[in-house]
């Protein structure tokens, strides 16, 4: 999602946000493989403290991406209408 695919789509999220989300993916992987009593609260605390701003940034970047797609679609529609 952090990679632009030339002539297909822009990046959905920034590399910075991708790195932050990867921390949550690692936690998910760890959580699924362990029992709850084996988790260390002090290691999880930073993830819990940042979840709201990280999620807000994800929502913002997805909204920008969707708007970009909508703008591209309008441009394509206008080109098709203009060509006819």
N, CA and C atoms as a LAMMPS dump frame, in Angstrom:
ITEM: TIMESTEP
0
ITEM: NUMBER OF ATOMS
252
ITEM: BOX BOUNDS ff ff ff
-5.0000000000000000e+02 5.0000000000000000e+02
-5.0000000000000000e+02 5.0000000000000000e+02
-5.0000000000000000e+02 5.0000000000000000e+02
ITEM: ATOMS id mol type element x y z
1 1 1 N 0.808 -1.188 0
2 1 2 C 0 0 0
3 1 3 C 0.856 1.259 0
4 2 1 N 2.102 1.143 0.397
5 2 2 C 2.973 2.311 0.465
6 2 3 C 3.721 2.546 -0.849
7 3 1 N 3.51 1.674 -1.806
8 3 2 C 4.199 1.814 -3.088
9 3 3 C 3.269 2.376 -4.152
10 4 1 N 3.793 3.32 -4.904
11 4 2 C 3.07 3.807 -6.071
12 4 3 C 3.254 2.787 -7.189
13 5 1 N 2.201 2.492 -7.882
14 5 2 C 2.292 1.622 -9.051
15 5 3 C 2.123 2.53 -10.262
16 6 1 N 3.234 2.802 -10.922
17 6 2 C 3.27 3.766 -12.021
18 6 3 C 2.174 3.484 -13.046
19 7 1 N 1.452 4.51 -13.373
20 7 2 C 0.365 4.477 -14.352
21 7 3 C -0.804 3.576 -13.944
22 8 1 N -0.836 3.173 -12.679
23 8 2 C -1.955 2.371 -12.181
24 8 3 C -2.629 3.083 -11.015
25 9 1 N -1.827 3.371 -9.966
26 9 2 C -2.38 4.046 -8.808
27 9 3 C -1.262 4.685 -7.997
28 10 1 N -1.591 5.748 -7.262
29 10 2 C -0.601 6.314 -6.343
30 10 3 C -0.484 5.44 -5.096
31 11 1 N 0.496 5.718 -4.286
32 11 2 C 0.605 5.022 -3.001
33 11 3 C -0.634 5.343 -2.174
34 12 1 N -1.117 4.378 -1.447
35 12 2 C -2.294 4.579 -0.599
36 12 3 C -1.878 5.275 0.69
37 13 1 N -0.753 4.852 1.257
38 13 2 C -0.248 5.432 2.497
39 13 3 C 1.229 5.765 2.328
40 14 1 N 1.741 6.601 3.221
41 14 2 C 3.156 6.962 3.179
42 14 3 C 4.017 5.847 3.762
43 15 1 N 5.283 5.895 3.457
44 15 2 C 6.217 4.927 4.02
45 15 3 C 6.295 5.027 5.533
46 16 1 N 6.183 6.247 6.056
47 16 2 C 6.22 6.449 7.505
48 16 3 C 5.057 5.74 8.182
49 17 1 N 3.856 5.923 7.644
50 17 2 C 2.694 5.257 8.215
51 17 3 C 2.81 3.746 8.048
52 18 1 N 3.317 3.312 6.934
53 18 2 C 3.522 1.874 6.702
54 18 3 C 4.408 1.278 7.794
55 19 1 N 5.491 1.976 8.126
56 19 2 C 6.388 1.49 9.18
57 19 3 C 5.676 1.403 10.524
58 20 1 N 4.843 2.409 10.82
59 20 2 C 4.104 2.373 12.084
60 20 3 C 3.11 1.215 12.106
61 21 1 N 2.425 1.006 10.994
62 21 2 C 1.453 -0.086 10.941
63 21 3 C 2.127 -1.445 11.03
64 22 1 N 3.347 -1.549 10.526
65 22 2 C 4.074 -2.815 10.618
66 22 3 C 4.303 -3.228 12.064
67 23 1 N 4.462 -2.241 12.961
68 23 2 C 4.615 -2.561 14.383
69 23 3 C 3.354 -3.255 14.907
70 24 1 N 2.191 -2.791 14.454
71 24 2 C 0.934 -3.4 14.877
72 24 3 C 0.764 -4.793 14.258
73 25 1 N 1.256 -4.964 13.044
74 25 2 C 1.203 -6.288 12.425
75 25 3 C 2.084 -7.282 13.185
76 26 1 N 3.256 -6.814 13.609
77 26 2 C 4.14 -7.69 14.396
78 26 3 C 3.466 -8.068 15.714
79 27 1 N 2.8 -7.082 16.341
80 27 2 C 2.09 -7.364 17.579
81 27 3 C 0.983 -8.383 17.337
82 28 1 N 0.24 -8.215 16.26
83 28 2 C -0.844 -9.144 15.937
84 28 3 C -0.293 -10.554 15.774
85 29 1 N 0.817 -10.658 15.072
86 29 2 C 1.44 -11.968 14.863
87 29 3 C 1.84 -12.585 16.208
88 30 1 N 2.447 -11.774 17.062
89 30 2 C 2.857 -12.245 18.383
90 30 3 C 1.642 -12.638 19.215
91 31 1 N 0.623 -11.801 19.21
92 31 2 C -0.581 -12.042 20.007
93 31 3 C -1.264 -13.337 19.602
94 32 1 N -1.328 -13.586 18.31
95 32 2 C -1.989 -14.808 17.835
96 32 3 C -1.207 -16.055 18.215
97 33 1 N 0.101 -15.908 18.415
98 33 2 C 0.926 -17.06 18.721
99 33 3 C 1.139 -17.31 20.205
100 34 1 N 0.694 -16.358 21.038
101 34 2 C 0.905 -16.488 22.482
102 34 3 C -0.425 -16.512 23.213
103 35 1 N -0.363 -16.958 24.419
104 35 2 C -1.527 -16.825 25.3
105 35 3 C -1.456 -15.449 25.947
106 36 1 N -2.591 -14.87 26.264
107 36 2 C -2.652 -13.523 26.825
108 36 3 C -1.763 -13.304 28.032
109 37 1 N -1.587 -14.303 28.884
110 37 2 C -0.79 -14.121 30.098
111 37 3 C 0.705 -14.024 29.8
112 38 1 N 1.12 -14.344 28.591
113 38 2 C 2.539 -14.266 28.236
114 38 3 C 2.936 -12.898 27.683
115 39 1 N 1.967 -12.032 27.391
116 39 2 C 2.262 -10.713 26.845
117 39 3 C 2.85 -9.811 27.921
118 40 1 N 3.791 -8.96 27.513
119 40 2 C 4.438 -8.048 28.45
120 40 3 C 3.847 -6.659 28.267
121 41 1 N 3.17 -6.185 29.306
122 41 2 C 2.459 -4.905 29.244
123 41 3 C 3.384 -3.755 28.879
124 42 1 N 4.576 -3.719 29.44
125 42 2 C 5.484 -2.592 29.183
126 42 3 C 5.92 -2.537 27.715
127 43 1 N 5.936 -3.654 27.034
128 43 2 C 6.286 -3.655 25.616
129 43 3 C 5.098 -3.268 24.738
130 44 1 N 3.898 -3.519 25.238
131 44 2 C 2.689 -3.208 24.466
132 44 3 C 2.224 -1.766 24.673
133 45 1 N 2.584 -1.158 25.784
134 45 2 C 2.093 0.175 26.138
135 45 3 C 2.302 1.213 25.028
136 46 1 N 3.486 1.289 24.407
137 46 2 C 3.657 2.299 23.345
138 46 3 C 2.682 2.101 22.179
139 47 1 N 2.359 0.863 21.86
140 47 2 C 1.404 0.607 20.784
141 47 3 C 0.02 1.114 21.169
142 48 1 N -0.393 0.855 22.388
143 48 2 C -1.701 1.312 22.844
144 48 3 C -1.759 2.828 22.923
145 49 1 N -0.669 3.452 23.346
146 49 2 C -0.631 4.915 23.47
147 49 3 C -0.726 5.605 22.115
148 50 1 N -0.229 4.984 21.07
149 50 2 C -0.202 5.612 19.737
150 50 3 C -1.354 5.191 18.836
151 51 1 N -2.198 4.266 19.273
152 51 2 C -3.212 3.712 18.365
153 51 3 C -4.154 4.78 17.817
154 52 1 N -4.6 5.72 18.646
155 52 2 C -5.542 6.73 18.167
156 52 3 C -4.93 7.635 17.092
157 53 1 N -3.741 8.208 17.32
158 53 2 C -3.172 9.043 16.254
159 53 3 C -2.788 8.257 14.998
160 54 1 N -2.33 7.029 15.167
161 54 2 C -1.979 6.21 14.001
162 54 3 C -3.236 5.898 13.191
163 55 1 N -4.317 5.532 13.869
164 55 2 C -5.561 5.23 13.174
165 55 3 C -6.12 6.48 12.497
166 56 1 N -6.037 7.625 13.163
167 56 2 C -6.503 8.89 12.564
168 56 3 C -5.707 9.21 11.305
169 57 1 N -4.406 8.986 11.344
170 57 2 C -3.568 9.243 10.161
171 57 3 C -3.909 8.265 9.042
172 58 1 N -4.181 7.021 9.385
173 58 2 C -4.584 6.04 8.383
174 58 3 C -5.89 6.474 7.714
175 59 1 N -6.853 6.886 8.504
176 59 2 C -8.124 7.353 7.941
177 59 3 C -7.905 8.55 7.012
178 60 1 N -7.062 9.482 7.442
179 60 2 C -6.771 10.678 6.641
180 60 3 C -6.137 10.292 5.304
181 61 1 N -5.144 9.41 5.35
182 61 2 C -4.437 9.043 4.122
183 61 3 C -5.327 8.234 3.185
184 62 1 N -6.187 7.408 3.719
185 62 2 C -7.122 6.667 2.868
186 62 3 C -8.116 7.627 2.227
187 63 1 N -8.574 8.63 2.978
188 63 2 C -9.494 9.631 2.419
189 63 3 C -8.829 10.4 1.273
190 64 1 N -7.561 10.763 1.45
191 64 2 C -6.823 11.456 0.377
192 64 3 C -6.694 10.549 -0.84
193 65 1 N -6.375 9.289 -0.618
194 65 2 C -6.244 8.331 -1.711
195 65 3 C -7.566 8.189 -2.47
196 66 1 N -8.662 8.045 -1.735
197 66 2 C -9.975 7.906 -2.381
198 66 3 C -10.341 9.165 -3.168
199 67 1 N -9.999 10.33 -2.623
200 67 2 C -10.269 11.572 -3.352
201 67 3 C -9.432 11.64 -4.62
202 68 1 N -8.196 11.184 -4.534
203 68 2 C -7.326 11.148 -5.716
204 68 3 C -7.923 10.239 -6.788
205 69 1 N -8.42 9.084 -6.373
206 69 2 C -9.059 8.182 -7.337
207 69 3 C -10.3 8.827 -7.952
208 70 1 N -11.086 9.504 -7.135
209 70 2 C -12.285 10.177 -7.649
210 70 3 C -11.901 11.259 -8.652
211 71 1 N -10.856 12.003 -8.343
212 71 2 C -10.386 13.048 -9.263
213 71 3 C -9.887 12.441 -10.57
214 72 1 N -9.164 11.337 -10.473
215 72 2 C -8.689 10.658 -11.681
216 72 3 C -9.863 10.152 -12.511
217 73 1 N -10.873 9.606 -11.848
218 73 2 C -12.05 9.103 -12.565
219 73 3 C -12.762 10.239 -13.284
220 74 1 N -12.877 11.387 -12.635
221 74 2 C -13.502 12.551 -13.281
222 74 3 C -12.708 12.973 -14.502
223 75 1 N -11.376 12.921 -14.375
224 75 2 C -10.518 13.289 -15.496
225 75 3 C -10.695 12.332 -16.663
226 76 1 N -10.833 11.066 -16.364
227 76 2 C -11.052 10.048 -17.412
228 76 3 C -12.411 10.252 -18.046
229 77 1 N -13.434 10.482 -17.218
230 77 2 C -14.787 10.715 -17.756
231 77 3 C -14.8 11.933 -18.649
232 78 1 N -14.135 12.993 -18.212
233 78 2 C -14.088 14.212 -19.016
234 78 3 C -13.374 14 -20.341
235 79 1 N -12.322 13.198 -20.32
236 79 2 C -11.579 12.904 -21.547
237 79 3 C -12.432 12.082 -22.495
238 80 1 N -13.179 11.103 -21.959
239 80 2 C -14.039 10.276 -22.789
240 80 3 C -15.146 11.127 -23.395
241 81 1 N -15.769 11.981 -22.568
242 81 2 C -16.822 12.868 -23.077
243 81 3 C -16.276 13.826 -24.122
244 82 1 N -15.068 14.328 -23.9
245 82 2 C -14.46 15.289 -24.83
246 82 3 C -14.097 14.628 -26.152
247 83 1 N -13.668 13.373 -26.099
248 83 2 C -13.273 12.651 -27.308
249 83 3 C -14.457 12.277 -28.183
250 84 1 N -15.657 12.207 -27.625
251 84 2 C -16.839 11.806 -28.408
252 84 3 C -17.383 12.953 -29.164
